[in-house]
Amino acid sequence: MPPCLANTFIRCIRIFLLGSFTFAQTVHADDAAELANKLQNPVANLISVPMKLDWDTDIGPANADRSTYLVQPVIPINLNDSWNIISRTITPIYIDAESPVEGGRNDYGMGDILQSFFVSPKAPTASGWIWGAGPALSLPTGDDGLTSDKFSVGPTAVALKQQDGWTYGILWNHLWSVSGDEEAPRVNSEFLQPFLSFNTKTNTTFGVNTESTYNWETEDWTVPVNLTVAQLVKIGKRPVSFLAGYRKYAGSPPGKQDWGLRFQVTLLFPT
């Protein structure tokens, strides 16, 4: 692990432990439990700003490393008494993307932005299911070597259920390129994220998910399995969630990544 990432890892662990134990002045128990559940719901009526640091290693023949910083603001917009529109934006910034082949170029900079909108009912269905659906757009905002050079659109949807501390469901989207650089490869990509988590009485959340992508052009799966633990705390008057995770690639194109780590801080702004 590079020294800068090792230092980041140590700082994240310190923050996580301090958040879990030193800042024991948590939100009121009922409010905290509600917030912890909302954190597991991609279409919750909650403004949140997750900030992730993903580190992947053993990439390609050069056993390269890649560090990706992601900012993912989630903003609910009140449509009427029964419906919300949930805006979810993913902005990746590659702060260290080594070449997967010997002698190749290292890349640094912004990747393509993924913007999703979910129309979601404010109340669950009679059977307790929560859902949302709408459009997803991939914008070719990335720097050279970090972009698809294509503007892509498609549908996205999520469905989940929460009961007795458990949350389970699936997030899906499909993107097709509709314009952009004619020489760049076409985009025809499927994303599937089944997820399962359990929130304890101390608002510690244990989770497992996959963030699987299938490229219909090359017929390749990329299947990272993430194991995570998160803690909701209150720092001053602000509820904050700290998360750490381990990722193992159960499937990927030949020569691609093997495993990685994730650290995440999520700022919460309850409505």
C-alpha positions as CSV (number, residue, x, y, z in Angstrom):
1,M,0.0,0.0,0.0
2,P,1.5,3.4,-0.9
3,P,2.6,5.6,2.1
4,C,0.0,8.3,1.4
5,L,-2.8,5.6,1.4
6,A,-1.4,4.0,4.5
7,N,-1.5,7.3,6.3
8,T,-5.1,7.8,5.0
9,F,-6.0,4.3,6.3
10,I,-4.6,5.1,9.8
11,R,-6.4,8.5,9.9
12,C,-9.7,6.8,8.9
13,I,-9.3,4.1,11.6
14,R,-8.6,6.7,14.2
15,I,-11.6,8.8,13.2
16,F,-13.8,5.6,13.1
17,L,-12.7,4.6,16.6
18,L,-13.0,8.1,18.0
19,G,-16.5,8.4,16.4
20,S,-17.5,5.1,18.0
21,F,-16.2,5.6,21.5
22,T,-15.0,9.2,22.2
23,F,-18.1,10.7,20.6
24,A,-20.5,8.6,22.6
25,Q,-22.7,11.6,22.8
26,T,-25.0,10.3,20.0
27,V,-28.2,11.4,18.7
28,H,-31.4,10.5,20.6
29,A,-31.8,6.7,20.3
30,D,-35.1,6.8,18.3
31,D,-33.8,9.5,15.9
32,A,-30.4,7.7,15.5
33,A,-32.1,4.4,14.7
34,E,-34.3,6.1,12.1
35,L,-31.2,7.9,10.6
36,A,-29.3,4.6,10.5
37,N,-32.2,3.0,8.6
38,K,-32.4,5.9,6.2
39,L,-28.7,5.5,5.4
40,Q,-29.4,2.1,4.0
41,N,-32.2,3.4,1.8
42,P,-31.0,4.9,-1.5
43,V,-34.3,6.8,-1.9
44,A,-34.8,8.0,1.7
45,N,-36.1,11.5,2.4
46,L,-32.7,12.5,3.7
47,I,-30.0,14.9,2.4
48,S,-26.7,13.1,2.6
49,V,-23.2,13.6,1.3
50,P,-21.1,10.3,1.2
51,M,-17.4,10.8,0.5
52,K,-15.6,7.6,-0.4
53,L,-12.0,6.6,-0.8
54,D,-11.7,3.3,-2.8
55,W,-8.4,1.6,-3.1
56,D,-7.9,-1.3,-5.5
57,T,-4.8,-3.3,-6.1
58,D,-3.2,-6.1,-8.1
59,I,-4.6,-4.6,-11.4
60,G,-3.3,-6.0,-14.6
61,P,0.1,-7.5,-15.4
62,A,1.9,-4.6,-13.6
63,N,-0.1,-5.3,-10.3
64,A,-1.0,-1.7,-10.3
65,D,-2.9,0.3,-7.6
66,R,-5.8,2.7,-8.1
67,S,-7.2,5.2,-5.6
68,T,-10.5,6.7,-6.4
69,Y,-12.2,9.5,-4.4
70,L,-16.0,9.7,-4.9
71,V,-18.4,12.4,-3.8
72,Q,-22.0,11.2,-4.0
73,P,-24.6,13.8,-2.8
74,V,-28.1,12.5,-2.4
75,I,-30.8,15.2,-2.4
76,P,-34.6,14.6,-2.1
77,I,-36.9,17.0,-3.8
78,N,-40.5,17.3,-2.7
79,L,-42.8,16.7,-5.6
80,N,-46.1,16.7,-3.7
81,D,-47.6,15.1,-0.6
82,S,-47.1,11.6,-1.9
83,W,-44.0,11.6,-4.1
84,N,-40.3,12.7,-4.0
85,I,-37.7,13.0,-6.6
86,I,-34.3,11.7,-5.4
87,S,-31.3,13.1,-7.1
88,R,-28.1,11.0,-6.8
89,T,-24.8,12.2,-8.3
90,I,-21.6,10.2,-8.4
91,T,-18.5,12.2,-9.2
92,P,-15.3,10.1,-9.3
93,I,-11.8,11.6,-9.0
94,Y,-8.8,9.4,-9.6
95,I,-6.1,10.6,-7.3
96,D,-3.7,7.7,-8.1
97,A,-4.4,5.4,-11.1
98,E,-1.3,3.5,-12.1
99,S,-1.0,1.9,-15.5
100,P,-2.1,-1.8,-15.4
101,V,0.7,-2.5,-18.0
102,E,4.4,-2.0,-17.6
103,G,5.6,1.3,-19.0
104,G,2.1,2.6,-19.5
105,R,0.8,6.1,-18.5
106,N,-0.4,6.8,-15.0
107,D,-3.7,8.7,-15.0
108,Y,-5.0,11.4,-12.5
109,G,-8.1,13.5,-12.7
110,M,-11.9,13.4,-12.9
111,G,-13.9,10.5,-14.3
112,D,-17.4,10.5,-15.9
113,I,-20.2,11.8,-13.7
114,L,-23.2,9.5,-13.2
115,Q,-26.5,11.4,-12.5
116,S,-29.6,9.5,-11.5
117,F,-33.1,10.6,-10.7
118,F,-35.6,8.4,-8.8
119,V,-39.3,9.1,-8.6
120,S,-40.3,7.5,-5.3
121,P,-43.5,7.4,-3.2
122,K,-43.0,8.8,0.3
123,A,-44.7,5.9,1.9
124,P,-43.9,2.2,1.5
125,T,-46.3,-0.2,-0.2
126,A,-48.9,-2.1,1.9
127,S,-46.4,-5.0,2.0
128,G,-43.6,-2.7,3.2
129,W,-41.6,-2.4,0.0
130,I,-39.9,0.9,-0.8
131,W,-39.1,1.7,-4.5
132,G,-38.1,4.3,-6.9
133,A,-37.4,4.5,-10.7
134,G,-36.3,7.1,-13.2
135,P,-33.5,8.0,-15.7
136,A,-29.7,7.7,-15.3
137,L,-27.3,9.7,-17.3
138,S,-23.5,9.3,-17.7
139,L,-21.8,12.5,-18.7
140,P,-18.4,12.4,-20.4
141,T,-16.7,14.8,-18.0
142,G,-13.6,12.7,-17.4
143,D,-10.1,13.6,-18.3
144,D,-8.1,11.8,-21.0
145,G,-7.8,8.1,-20.2
146,L,-10.5,8.3,-17.6
147,T,-13.6,8.9,-19.7
148,S,-15.8,6.8,-22.0
149,D,-16.0,9.9,-24.4
150,K,-19.7,9.0,-24.7
151,F,-22.9,10.6,-23.4
152,S,-25.0,7.6,-22.2
153,V,-28.6,7.3,-20.9
154,G,-30.9,4.6,-19.6
155,P,-33.3,3.6,-16.9
156,T,-32.6,3.0,-13.2
157,A,-34.6,1.5,-10.4
158,V,-34.3,0.4,-6.8
159,A,-36.5,-1.8,-4.6
160,L,-35.9,-2.6,-0.9
161,K,-37.5,-3.6,2.3
162,Q,-36.6,-2.8,5.9
163,Q,-37.7,-4.9,8.9
164,D,-36.4,-5.6,12.4
165,G,-33.1,-3.9,11.7
166,W,-32.6,-5.7,8.4
167,T,-32.4,-3.9,5.0
168,Y,-32.4,-5.9,1.7
169,G,-32.9,-5.0,-1.9
170,I,-31.4,-4.2,-5.2
171,L,-30.3,-1.1,-7.2
172,W,-30.1,-1.4,-11.0
173,N,-29.4,0.7,-14.1
174,H,-28.6,0.2,-17.8
175,L,-26.7,2.7,-19.9
176,W,-26.5,3.0,-23.7
177,S,-24.3,5.5,-25.4
178,V,-26.3,7.9,-27.6
179,S,-23.6,10.4,-28.7
180,G,-20.0,11.3,-28.3
181,D,-16.6,10.4,-29.9
182,E,-17.4,8.1,-32.8
183,E,-14.1,6.4,-32.4
184,A,-14.7,5.6,-28.7
185,P,-16.2,2.1,-27.9
186,R,-20.0,2.0,-27.6
187,V,-21.4,1.9,-24.1
188,N,-23.9,-0.9,-23.4
189,S,-23.5,-1.5,-19.7
190,E,-25.6,-3.1,-16.9
191,F,-25.2,-2.4,-13.2
192,L,-26.6,-4.6,-10.5
193,Q,-26.2,-3.9,-6.8
194,P,-28.0,-6.4,-4.5
195,F,-27.5,-5.4,-0.9
196,L,-28.1,-6.7,2.6
197,S,-27.4,-4.9,5.9
198,F,-28.2,-5.2,9.6
199,N,-28.4,-2.2,12.0
200,T,-27.7,-3.0,15.7
201,K,-29.1,-1.3,18.7
202,T,-25.9,0.8,19.0
203,N,-26.4,2.0,15.4
204,T,-23.5,-0.1,14.1
205,T,-24.4,-1.4,10.6
206,F,-22.9,-4.5,9.1
207,G,-23.4,-4.8,5.3
208,V,-22.6,-6.9,2.3
209,N,-23.3,-6.0,-1.4
210,T,-22.0,-6.4,-4.9
211,E,-21.5,-3.6,-7.3
212,S,-21.6,-5.8,-10.4
213,T,-21.2,-4.4,-14.0
214,Y,-21.8,-6.4,-17.2
215,N,-20.4,-5.0,-20.4
216,W,-22.6,-6.2,-23.2
217,E,-20.1,-5.2,-25.8
218,T,-17.2,-7.3,-24.5
219,E,-19.4,-9.8,-22.6
220,D,-17.4,-9.3,-19.4
221,W,-18.6,-9.2,-15.8
222,T,-16.9,-7.2,-13.0
223,V,-18.2,-8.4,-9.6
224,P,-16.7,-6.8,-6.5
225,V,-18.2,-8.1,-3.2
226,N,-18.0,-5.5,-0.4
227,L,-18.1,-6.3,3.3
228,T,-18.6,-3.2,5.4
229,V,-19.1,-1.9,8.9
230,A,-20.5,1.6,9.6
231,Q,-21.0,3.6,12.8
232,L,-23.5,6.5,13.2
233,V,-22.3,9.1,15.7
234,K,-22.9,12.7,16.5
235,I,-20.1,15.2,16.4
236,G,-21.3,18.5,17.9
237,K,-24.8,18.8,16.5
238,R,-24.1,17.0,13.2
239,P,-24.9,13.3,12.7
240,V,-22.1,11.6,10.8
241,S,-21.5,8.0,9.6
242,F,-18.1,6.4,9.3
243,L,-17.6,3.3,7.2
244,A,-14.8,0.9,6.5
245,G,-14.9,-2.0,4.1
246,Y,-13.0,-4.8,2.3
247,R,-13.7,-5.7,-1.3
248,K,-12.8,-8.9,-3.1
249,Y,-13.5,-9.3,-6.8
250,A,-15.4,-12.5,-7.4
251,G,-15.2,-12.0,-11.1
252,S,-13.6,-9.6,-13.5
253,P,-12.0,-9.5,-17.0
254,P,-8.7,-11.3,-17.2
255,G,-5.8,-9.2,-15.8
256,K,-8.1,-6.8,-13.9
257,Q,-8.3,-6.0,-10.2
258,D,-8.2,-8.5,-7.4
259,W,-9.1,-6.8,-4.1
260,G,-9.4,-3.4,-2.4
261,L,-10.5,-1.3,0.6
262,R,-13.1,1.3,1.1
263,F,-13.3,4.2,3.6
264,Q,-16.3,6.5,3.7
265,V,-17.6,9.5,5.7
266,T,-21.2,10.5,5.2
267,L,-22.5,13.9,6.3
268,L,-26.2,13.9,7.1
269,F,-28.7,16.7,7.0
270,P,-32.0,15.4,8.4
271,T,-35.0,17.3,7.0
